[in-house]
Amino acid sequence: MLRKFPKITIWRVIFAAIMLAGAYATYLRVMYGLAGSTNLSDKFPWGLWIGFDVMCGVGLAAGGFTLVALVHIFNIEQYKPVLRPAVLTAFLGYTLVVVGLLYDLGRPDRLWHPLIMWNPHSVMFEVAWCVTLYSTVLFLEFLPVVFERFGMHKPLAWIHRISVPLMILGVLLSTLHQSSLGTLFLIVPEKLYPLWYTPILPLLFYVSAIGVGLAMTIFESWHSSRAFGRALELPLLASMGRVLAVVMSVYLWLRFLDMSHRHVFGLLSQNRIETWLFALEIALIAIPTLLLYQHRIRMKPGKLYACAVMVVFGFMANRLNVGITGMEAGSGVHYIPKWTEVAITLSIVAAGFAIFRFIAEYFPIFAAHSNETALMELAEQEEDPVPVG
Amino acid sequence: MPKAILYDSTLCIGCKACEGACAERWGLPYNDRVAAEETISAHKLTTIETHGDKFSRRLCMNCLQPACASVCPVGALQKTALGPVVYDASRCMGCRYCMQACPFQVPSYEWDKRLPKMRKCDMCFERQSAGKITACSEACPVGATKNGNRDELVAEAQKRIADNPAQYHQKIYGLNEVGGTSVLYLSAVPFEQIGLRTQVPNEPLPETTWRVLELVPDIVSTGTVLLGGIWWITNRRAEVSKKEGRH
């Protein structure tokens, strides 16, 4: 019995290196605690694992609820082909967020405590409940894929019966905790830099999560079409690009309005690190938003993909600014993550990519709804997300 | 009657007797090396800071409306009627939101432990419950740290300022900061010059998040009706068009 040795490619080498570094960092985290594995301190208690793994992770998984709402609640059938990858990303995303939390919590063995020890005044308590319930919902939303794969018709019919309330619950829970990640930072008015601290932080977090959910869906479709050699659902993705442009325009407008009401534009004349990071974040969101308004850019796969990637990076810049860099001046501390923090974060991301690829290869993720006729119809309509009549 | 501590920086001689008494009360090691540290940490819950020829003291402010207790997802931190904000380590899961939320950067973490806890001053809750004064006020040889009922201490602080206006900066730190704290400061110079955070708002911080959290029931109920309604309409429309053979 000779198994074929997997071909060594540059990506596989990088993947192995990241996972090895992550394994060693995990050993350090377990044996030497947070002091031995992070650069966190009493004055800077939240770092990369919260700022990236949790705050970006939950946001990047927002495609799940956005697409479920579009396809099943607003009944926009055209988006069905990308629904499953979005739900899969969300499910994987939330699982990995919990993995990240296990590293970050001082007592990961007590992860379950908020479920029985209540404090309804705590935003973290609400987030804990929402994330727990929503992960369960995502699991149930993903189950049909597993049932289909193994031809289990009875449970499939059973789960279809509860699917509508399930999906409404999922959208509600997402609305709550996506915005609550912003609410978390309302408690630090004197620490978070005024370019980011605003009472409407929850609203901004919610709207940007919807946007990045769409951007991630475009991102995944592009990658999976290359990885599995399938045709790209271009008209569909282009129409999604248009929705993305509108969502991010609303987002930018809200931020502009909010800043003008709080009279903080004067801060932009200061030559500080915060000003430049703010400019970077806004540019990474505003440039793709403007570009996506143009038909010729939306219809070019490479350019559409580049715009989606920019939105994703702009989103991450925002979350890292709120969670980390925007907190430094107010805390009076300079924080740079330790290599172990970076290694574990990279391992979690790499594991996410690998598991997604594995599941997409062996389960009906992309094949499910992309029948020829649907694509033909879409091609005829070119890009019109709202069916008329 | 809520208890409080009045710390008068103009009386403090920097002898650090409060530090030693505090360490003894918590069973923490105290020696010259620890005494030299001028920051509070998991092994030093109060400290005397030197600011030129002035002294200042750091300890948990035991806020009247504590941000730490409001953000704790498991209710490990509780504000007692007596005044102290107490911590139940058996509930704590180590999310460190209390540390992030504290406007005075007080809670400390046992970063190097495998099973860490948060540490902070609890204004000697068990001593005060038994009718005794805090260990630090008992140890203070010059009365710079005084323990008593909050309203009486506020009155005394106001009297000290009124009697000696030249000696004092005309404010009491902790009277209104974040809605008021159990630790009150008097100083000869503006408070930022003795290392206190003066940019903290006077609004109680739990309000900032509660304003949003209290909307949750509204969002859930309105959202359910709205999403259910939209689904019902769009689904019905699809059914009709299918029946009429338009699809």
Interface residues (C-beta under 8 A of the other chain):
Chain A: V30 M31 Y32 G33 L34 A35 G36 T38 L40 S41 D42 K43 P45 W46 A69 H72 I73 F74 N75 E77 D104 L105 G106 R107 P108 R110 L111 H113 P114 M117 W118 N119 P120 H121 S122 V123 M124 F125 E126 V127 A128 V164 I168 V171 L172 T175 L176 S179 S180 T183 L184 L186 I187 V188 P189 E190 K191 P199 P202 S331 G389
Chain B: T39 I40 S41 A42 A67 S70 V71 C72 P73 V74 G75 A76 R91 C92 M93 G94 C95 R96 Y97 M99 Q100 A101 P103 Q105 P107 S108 Y109 E110 W111 D112 K113 R114 L115 P116 K117 R197 Q199 V200 P201 L205 P206 T208 T209 W210 R211 V212 L213 V216 I219 V220 G223 T224 L227 G228 I230 W231 T234 N235 R237 A238 S241 R246
